[in-house]
Amino acid sequence: MPHSPVAAFPDPPVPDALRRQRSVGHVALAVARMPGGATRTTDLAESGPLRLRLPRPEPGPMEAVLLNSAGGIACGDRFTVEARLGEGADLVLTTTAAEKIYRSDGPVTRLDVDLTLESEAALAWLPQETILFDGARLARSFCAAIAPDARLTLFEALVFGRAAKGEVMRDGALTDSWRLRRAGRLTYADTVRLEADISTMLAKRAVAGGARAMATLLHLAPDAESRLDQARDLIQAAGCAALSVEAGASAWNGMLSLRLLGAEIGPLRLAAARILEGFRGRPLPRVWQT
C-alpha cells in the first residue's frame, strides 16, 4: 500500500453534524512485458471515481490514462494510485486533464502514489498539472521503489490559485512528500510544506520569487547524470527565457533534476512540454494536446 505523507497536516475536529460523505478512489495497475516485447496489463483494480483508460496499443511504450469521474477533488477526499512494472515493462502514465483541488472547510485532501519498477522496467509519470484553489488543503505523497537498472521519469506541476479568476492562495495548506528508493536504499527525499497565506510565502525570493506555477522533472536511470548537458540545452531550446519561465537542472547520484518556475501555468506548461518531448525523444500523450 502507498506510504503515508510525511508530516501531513492533520484534519481538524469536525462536529458530527457537519460530517459529509467523501470520495475514496483507488487504482492498482500491474503490467508486464510479453514474449513479443509489448507491454500489457496483467492486473487492474479500480474503485470509487478513479478509473484507468487504456488507449489502443501503438508502437512504443504502453499508455495508461487516469480519469477522475468526479471532476475534481473536494475536502477530505482520498485518492491512491499504485503501479507495478514487471521486468522490462515500458509504461507511460498520465491524466485526462488538470486535477483540481477545491477549497476545504477543514478536512485535508490526500493523494498517494506508490510505484514499483523491476529490472529494466521504464516508467514515465506524466500527469497534467494540479491546480490548488484558494483554501485548498492537500497532503500528497509520492513513493517509488526501483531496480538499479530501471528507468523512471517523473513530472509534476503545481498551480497556486486560478489565474483566469485572478485568484491567489490567501489561505490553504500543502504537504508534498517524495521518497524514492533504488535497490531498497533511499535515493531521493524531498518534502515541501506550505500553509496559511501561501501567496505571501511564494513571493519570497528564497521560496518561489513570486511564481504561482512550479514543476519538477526528475529522471532516475543508469545514465541520468550523463544527460545533464542535454537537459540544459533543452532549457535553452524550449525558450524558457522568452516565456519568462525560470529553469535549472542538476545531476547527482544517478539522478537528474530539472525545476521550473513561472508566473502562470500556460507558459510553464509550454516550456515543460518542449523539454519533455526533447528529453524523451517522443511526443507527449495525446491527452496533453486536447
Phi, psi and chi 1 to 4 in degrees:
 res  aa     phi    psi   chi1   chi2   chi3   chi4
   1 MET       -  153.6  -68.0  -62.1  -68.1      -
   2 PRO   -59.0  147.7  -23.0   33.3      -      -
   3 HIS   -75.0  153.0  -57.6  -80.5      -      -
   4 SER   -75.1  147.4  -61.8      -      -      -
   5 PRO   -58.1  145.2  -20.8   31.6      -      -
   6 VAL   -80.0  130.1  174.9      -      -      -
   7 ALA    52.9   41.2      -      -      -      -
   8 ALA   -69.7  154.5      -      -      -      -
   9 PHE   -71.4  130.7  -67.4   89.5      -      -
  10 PRO   -75.1  152.1   28.5  -34.6      -      -
  11 ASP   -71.6  132.7  -73.0  -27.7      -      -
  12 PRO   -71.2  157.1   26.8  -34.1      -      -
  13 PRO   -58.9  135.9  -21.7   33.6      -      -
  14 VAL  -125.0  124.4  179.0      -      -      -
  15 PRO   -57.5  146.7  -22.3   33.0      -      -
  16 ASP   -54.9  -34.3  -69.5  -21.6      -      -
  17 ALA   -66.5  -22.0      -      -      -      -
  18 LEU  -100.3   -3.9  -63.1 -179.6      -      -
  19 ARG   -68.9  141.7  -66.1 -174.3 -175.0  -83.6
  20 ARG  -135.2  160.9   59.0 -179.6   69.5   88.2
  21 GLN   -68.8  137.4 -176.9  177.1   -2.6      -
  22 ARG  -121.0  156.2  -65.6  -91.2   55.8   98.0
  23 SER   -83.0  139.6  -69.4      -      -      -
  24 VAL  -128.5  108.8  177.9      -      -      -
  25 GLY  -114.3  143.3      -      -      -      -
  26 HIS  -147.7  135.0  177.0   71.5      -      -
  27 VAL  -131.7  131.1  160.6      -      -      -
  28 ALA  -127.5  118.8      -      -      -      -
  29 LEU  -121.7  136.3  170.1   68.8      -      -
  30 ALA  -127.4  133.6      -      -      -      -
  31 VAL  -130.4  158.0  -61.1      -      -      -
  32 ALA  -146.3  156.5      -      -      -      -
  33 ARG   -84.3  127.1 -177.7  177.4 -179.5  177.8
  34 MET   -83.0  164.7  -60.5  -67.8  105.4      -
  35 PRO   -53.9  -32.6  -29.8   36.9      -      -
  36 GLY   -79.4   -5.8      -      -      -      -
  37 GLY   106.0  -17.2      -      -      -      -
  38 ALA   -76.7  152.0      -      -      -      -
  39 THR   -96.4  131.1  -62.0      -      -      -
  40 ARG  -135.8  158.9  -65.6  -70.7 -177.6  -94.0
  41 THR   -71.5  133.8  -56.8      -      -      -
  42 THR  -110.6  -19.4   57.2      -      -      -
  43 ASP  -160.8  141.4 -166.4   17.1      -      -
  44 LEU  -150.3  127.2  174.0   61.1      -      -
  45 ALA  -127.5  137.5      -      -      -      -
  46 GLU  -135.1  146.5  -56.1  170.4  -42.8      -
  47 SER  -152.9  156.9   65.9      -      -      -
  48 GLY    65.5 -152.8      -      -      -      -
  49 PRO   -82.2   -2.5   30.8  -35.6      -      -
  50 LEU   -87.9  126.1 -158.9   56.6      -      -
  51 ARG  -132.6  163.4  -67.0  -71.7 -178.1  -94.5
  52 LEU  -127.5  130.4 -165.1   71.9      -      -
  53 ARG  -113.6  139.2  -65.3  -65.5  176.7 -100.1
  54 LEU  -119.0   99.8  -56.3  171.6      -      -
  55 PRO   -59.1  163.7  -21.6   32.8      -      -
  56 ARG   -57.9  140.7  -69.2 -177.9  177.9  179.2
  57 PRO   -59.7  138.0  -21.7   32.6      -      -
  58 GLU  -131.1  165.4  -64.4 -177.0   -2.0      -
  59 PRO   -57.0  141.4  -25.2   34.9      -      -
  60 GLY   106.9 -163.0      -      -      -      -
  61 PRO   -69.0  155.7   24.8  -33.9      -      -
  62 MET   -67.3  142.7  175.3 -176.1  174.8      -
  63 GLU  -117.4  134.1 -174.0  174.9  -55.8      -
  64 ALA  -129.9  137.7      -      -      -      -
  65 VAL  -120.3  120.3 -176.8      -      -      -
  66 LEU   -80.1  136.6  -70.8  162.8      -      -
  67 LEU  -130.4  127.3  167.8   66.5      -      -
  68 ASN  -102.2  101.9  177.6    9.1      -      -
  69 SER   -69.2  -11.5   61.7      -      -      -
  70 ALA   -77.5  -14.1      -      -      -      -
  71 GLY    81.7    3.1      -      -      -      -
  72 GLY   165.5  177.3      -      -      -      -
  73 ILE  -123.4  124.0  -58.4  178.6      -      -
  74 ALA  -101.0  172.6      -      -      -      -
  75 CYS   -58.9  129.7   52.9      -      -      -
  76 GLY    88.0   -4.4      -      -      -      -
  77 ASP   -68.6  156.0  -70.0   -9.2      -      -
  78 ARG  -134.8  122.7  175.0   70.7 -178.4  -93.7
  79 PHE  -126.6  136.1  -73.5   74.3      -      -
  80 THR  -132.3  142.8   58.1      -      -      -
  81 VAL  -129.8  127.3  176.8      -      -      -
  82 GLU  -123.4  138.6  -62.9  177.7   72.1      -
  83 ALA  -140.8  133.1      -      -      -      -
  84 ARG  -124.8  124.0  176.1  177.8  -70.5  -85.0
  85 LEU  -107.6  122.1  -79.1   68.7      -      -
  86 GLY   -74.1  177.9      -      -      -      -
  87 GLU   -56.5  123.6 -177.4  174.2  -12.9      -
  88 GLY    77.7    1.7      -      -      -      -
  89 ALA   -69.1  150.8      -      -      -      -
  90 ASP  -133.2  116.3 -166.0   -2.3      -      -
  91 LEU  -139.9  143.0  175.3   68.0      -      -
  92 VAL  -116.7  125.8  175.4      -      -      -
  93 LEU  -113.1  129.0  -92.9  170.0      -      -
  94 THR  -142.6 -173.5 -174.0      -      -      -
  95 THR  -128.7  157.0   56.9      -      -      -
  96 THR   -69.3  -27.4   55.0      -      -      -
  97 ALA  -162.6  179.6      -      -      -      -
  98 ALA   -63.9  141.5      -      -      -      -
  99 GLU   -91.8  132.9 -170.8   61.4   88.4      -
 100 LYS  -106.7  127.7  -60.5  176.9  -71.7  -65.7
 101 ILE  -107.1  108.6  -48.1  -63.0      -      -
 102 TYR   -77.3  165.9  -63.5  122.6      -      -
 103 ARG   -58.5  141.0  179.9 -178.8 -177.7   86.8
 104 SER  -114.3  144.4  172.6      -      -      -
 105 ASP   -96.6   17.3   56.6    3.0      -      -
 106 GLY   154.1  -60.5      -      -      -      -
 107 PRO   -62.8  152.6  -24.7   35.0      -      -
 108 VAL   -96.5  133.4  175.6      -      -      -
 109 THR   -78.8  137.7  -65.7      -      -      -
 110 ARG  -125.8  127.8  -58.2 -175.9 -171.7  -82.8
 111 LEU  -124.2  124.1  -57.9  177.8      -      -
 112 ASP  -126.8  131.9  -62.1  -47.0      -      -
 113 VAL  -123.4  132.3  177.3      -      -      -
 114 ASP  -134.1  119.2 -163.1   22.2      -      -
 115 LEU  -121.3  143.0  -51.5  173.1      -      -
 116 THR  -132.7  125.9  -57.3      -      -      -
 117 LEU  -121.6  119.3  -78.8   69.4      -      -
 118 GLU   -84.3 -177.9  -63.7 -177.8    8.2      -
 119 SER   -52.2  130.8  179.1      -      -      -
 120 GLU    64.2   11.4  -63.2 -174.8  -15.8      -
 121 ALA   -74.9  155.3      -      -      -      -
 122 ALA  -136.1  127.7      -      -      -      -
 123 LEU  -132.0  131.9  170.8   63.7      -      -
 124 ALA  -112.4  112.6      -      -      -      -
 125 TRP   -95.9  106.9  171.8  -93.1      -      -
 126 LEU  -131.5   59.5  -54.2  174.6      -      -
 127 PRO   -70.2  155.1   29.9  -36.3      -      -
 128 GLN   -76.1  172.4  -61.0 -173.4   63.8      -
 129 GLU   -63.5  155.2   61.7  -90.8   17.3      -
 130 THR  -104.3  125.3  -62.6      -      -      -
 131 ILE  -106.7  120.6  -56.6  172.7      -      -
 132 LEU   -96.9  119.6  -76.8   78.5      -      -
 133 PHE   -73.6  158.4  -72.9   36.0      -      -
 134 ASP   -58.4  128.8 -175.6   29.1      -      -
 135 GLY    92.1   -1.4      -      -      -      -
 136 ALA   -67.9  146.8      -      -      -      -
 137 ARG  -130.0  109.9  -65.3  173.3   60.3   83.6
 138 LEU  -127.7  132.5  171.6   64.2      -      -
 139 ALA  -120.0  115.9      -      -      -      -
 140 ARG  -123.1  135.1 -177.2  171.7   70.6  172.0
 141 SER  -123.7  144.0   72.9      -      -      -
 142 PHE  -133.5  112.8 -164.7  101.4      -      -
 143 CYS  -124.7  140.0  -61.1      -      -      -
 144 ALA  -143.4  141.5      -      -      -      -
 145 ALA  -124.1  117.7      -      -      -      -
 146 ILE  -127.1  150.6   73.3  171.9      -      -
 147 ALA   -72.4  158.5      -      -      -      -
 148 PRO   -57.5  -32.6  -25.6   35.0      -      -
 149 ASP  -102.5   10.6   56.6   -5.9      -      -
 150 ALA   -79.0  164.5      -      -      -      -
 151 ARG  -128.3  123.3  -49.3  175.8   70.3   85.8
 152 LEU  -128.8  121.9  177.1   60.4      -      -
 153 THR  -117.1  118.7  -57.5      -      -      -
 154 LEU  -115.7  136.6  -50.1  174.1      -      -
 155 PHE  -135.4  131.0  176.1   79.2      -      -
 156 GLU  -140.7  135.1  -77.7  -77.2   -4.4      -
 157 ALA  -126.3  137.4      -      -      -      -
 158 LEU  -119.6  139.4  -76.3  169.9      -      -
 159 VAL  -123.4  128.6 -174.3      -      -      -
 160 PHE  -103.2   98.7  -63.1   89.8      -      -
 161 GLY    92.6  153.9      -      -      -      -
 162 ARG   -89.0  108.0  -65.6  166.1  -69.2  175.6
 163 ALA   -62.5  -36.7      -      -      -      -
 164 ALA   -62.8  -24.7      -      -      -      -
 165 LYS  -100.5    4.6  -68.3 -175.8  172.8  -67.6
 166 GLY    66.1   24.7      -      -      -      -
 167 GLU   -83.8  138.2 -178.5 -178.7   69.6      -
 168 VAL  -124.2  157.6  -64.6      -      -      -
 169 MET   -87.5   91.7  -71.9 -162.4   69.4      -
 170 ARG   -79.7  -19.0  -59.5  -64.5 -176.1 -168.4
 171 ASP  -149.0  150.3 -177.4   42.3      -      -
 172 GLY   153.4 -177.1      -      -      -      -
 173 ALA  -154.5  139.0      -      -      -      -
 174 LEU  -140.4  126.9  168.8   68.8      -      -
 175 THR  -122.8  120.2  -61.6      -      -      -
 176 ASP  -125.3  107.4 -164.7   14.5      -      -
 177 SER  -116.6  126.0  172.1      -      -      -
 178 TRP  -116.9  131.5  -67.1   34.4      -      -
 179 ARG  -137.6  113.2  -62.5  -68.5 -175.7  -90.6
 180 LEU  -118.4  134.2  -50.3 -178.9      -      -
 181 ARG  -124.1  134.4  -71.3  174.8  169.4   80.2
 182 ARG  -115.9  125.5 -179.4 -170.2  -74.9  126.8
 183 ALA    53.7   35.9      -      -      -      -
 184 GLY    84.7   -6.7      -      -      -      -
 185 ARG  -104.9  138.3  -62.9 -175.0   62.0 -178.5
 186 LEU   -62.7  120.9 -176.2   63.3      -      -
 187 THR  -107.6  -34.6  -59.2      -      -      -
 188 TYR  -143.3  130.2 -178.2   86.2      -      -
 189 ALA  -138.7  126.9      -      -      -      -
 190 ASP  -150.1  130.9 -175.0   30.3      -      -
 191 THR  -133.8  127.2  -61.2      -      -      -
 192 VAL  -109.0  132.0  173.2      -      -      -
 193 ARG  -134.4  117.6 -176.4 -179.3  173.0  102.8
 194 LEU  -129.9  144.5  -57.0  170.5      -      -
 195 GLU  -155.9  167.3   60.0 -179.3  -38.0      -
 196 ALA    66.8 -127.7      -      -      -      -
 197 ASP   -80.0   85.2 -170.5  -11.3      -      -
 198 ILE   -67.1  -35.0  -69.0  179.6      -      -
 199 SER   -61.3  -36.7   63.4      -      -      -
 200 THR   -67.5  -39.6  -62.9      -      -      -
 201 MET   -65.3  -41.8  -62.6 -175.8   68.6      -
 202 LEU   -66.1  -25.4  -65.9  175.2      -      -
 203 ALA   -70.5  -19.4      -      -      -      -
 204 LYS   -69.5  137.0  -62.5  178.7  179.7  179.1
 205 ARG   -60.3  -35.8 -177.9   59.5 -174.6  169.2
 206 ALA   -74.0  -12.3      -      -      -      -
 207 VAL  -101.7  -67.8  179.5      -      -      -
 208 ALA  -143.8   -0.7      -      -      -      -
 209 GLY    60.4   30.1      -      -      -      -
 210 GLY    91.8   -2.3      -      -      -      -
 211 ALA   -66.9  145.8      -      -      -      -
 212 ARG  -113.9    0.0  -65.8  171.8   57.1 -176.7
 213 ALA  -137.5  138.7      -      -      -      -
 214 MET  -144.9  153.4   60.9  179.2   61.1      -
 215 ALA  -147.3  152.9      -      -      -      -
 216 THR  -129.6  131.1  -62.1      -      -      -
 217 LEU  -114.1  120.0  167.9   61.2      -      -
 218 LEU  -125.0  128.6 -171.3   63.7      -      -
 219 HIS  -125.2  122.8 -179.0   66.5      -      -
 220 LEU  -115.1  121.9  -75.2   75.2      -      -
 221 ALA  -168.5  159.8      -      -      -      -
 222 PRO   -56.5  -30.1  -27.7   36.0      -      -
 223 ASP  -105.9   17.2   63.9  -16.0      -      -
 224 ALA   -58.2  -45.8      -      -      -      -
 225 GLU   -65.2  -31.4  -67.6  179.1   70.9      -
 226 SER   -71.2   -9.4   67.1      -      -      -
 227 ARG  -100.1   12.8  -57.9 -174.7   66.1 -178.1
 228 LEU   -62.6  -46.7  178.4   57.9      -      -
 229 ASP   -60.9  -38.9  -71.5  -19.0      -      -
 230 GLN   -61.2  -43.9  178.0 -164.3   11.4      -
 231 ALA   -61.5  -42.4      -      -      -      -
 232 ARG   -68.6  -35.6  -70.5  173.1  172.8  168.8
 233 ASP   -65.0  -37.7  -70.6  -17.3      -      -
 234 LEU   -66.7  -34.2  -73.9  169.6      -      -
 235 ILE   -59.9  -42.7  -70.6  173.2      -      -
 236 GLN   -68.0  -45.3  -63.5  -63.7  -35.9      -
 237 ALA   -66.7  -27.8      -      -      -      -
 238 ALA   -75.0   -9.9      -      -      -      -
 239 GLY    73.8   34.1      -      -      -      -
 240 CYS   -57.3  -42.8  -71.8      -      -      -
 241 ALA   -61.2  -45.1      -      -      -      -
 242 ALA   -66.4  -28.0      -      -      -      -
 243 LEU   -88.1    1.6  -67.2  169.0      -      -
 244 SER    59.9   37.6  -61.7      -      -      -
 245 VAL  -109.3  122.8  173.2      -      -      -
 246 GLU   -86.1  130.4 -173.4  175.9   -8.9      -
 247 ALA  -144.2  150.6      -      -      -      -
 248 GLY  -156.9  154.0      -      -      -      -
 249 ALA  -132.7  148.8      -      -      -      -
 250 SER  -148.1  163.1   57.6      -      -      -
 251 ALA  -146.5  141.1      -      -      -      -
 252 TRP  -167.7  152.2   73.9  102.0      -      -
 253 ASN    50.3   42.0 -164.9   25.1      -      -
 254 GLY    75.5   19.9      -      -      -      -
 255 MET  -133.5  154.2  -63.7  179.3  -68.2      -
 256 LEU  -128.2  130.8 -175.3  146.3      -      -
 257 SER  -123.3  133.8  175.0      -      -      -
 258 LEU  -131.7  128.1 -167.7  153.7      -      -
 259 ARG  -122.1  145.9  -64.3 -175.1 -175.0  -89.8
 260 LEU  -130.5  143.0  -57.1   97.9      -      -
 261 LEU  -131.0  138.8  -70.0  171.8      -      -
 262 GLY  -151.0  156.2      -      -      -      -
 263 ALA   -70.5  -28.8      -      -      -      -
 264 GLU  -138.0  159.2  -62.1  180.0    1.5      -
 265 ILE   -75.7  -30.6 -173.8   57.3      -      -
 266 GLY   -55.1  -60.2      -      -      -      -
 267 PRO   -61.5  -38.6  -23.9   34.8      -      -
 268 LEU   -64.6  -41.8 -174.9  146.5      -      -
 269 ARG   -62.2  -41.5  179.1 -173.9  168.1   98.9
 270 LEU   -63.5  -45.4  177.2   57.8      -      -
 271 ALA   -63.1  -43.4      -      -      -      -
 272 ALA   -63.3  -40.7      -      -      -      -
 273 ALA   -61.5  -43.6      -      -      -      -
 274 ARG   -63.1  -42.6  -68.3  170.3  176.1  172.8
 275 ILE   -66.3  -44.6  -68.4  170.2      -      -
 276 LEU   -63.1  -42.4  -75.9  166.9      -      -
 277 GLU   -65.6  -40.5  -71.0 -174.0  -17.7      -
 278 GLY   -68.2  -39.4      -      -      -      -
 279 PHE   -71.0  -40.5 -170.1   79.3      -      -
 280 ARG   -87.4  -18.1  -62.2  179.9   61.1 -118.7
 281 GLY    71.6   26.2      -      -      -      -
 282 ARG  -156.8  158.3   61.9  176.0   65.1 -108.7
 283 PRO   -64.6  156.6  -18.8   31.2      -      -
 284 LEU   -70.2  160.9  -74.3  168.5      -      -
 285 PRO   -53.8  150.1  -27.3   35.9      -      -
 286 ARG   -59.4  -32.1  -71.1 -175.0 -179.8  179.9
 287 VAL   -61.9  -24.0  -69.8      -      -      -
 288 TRP   -68.5  -19.1  -86.7   66.6      -      -
 289 GLN  -102.5    6.2  -55.5  164.7   27.5      -
 290 THR  -115.6      -   57.0      -      -      -
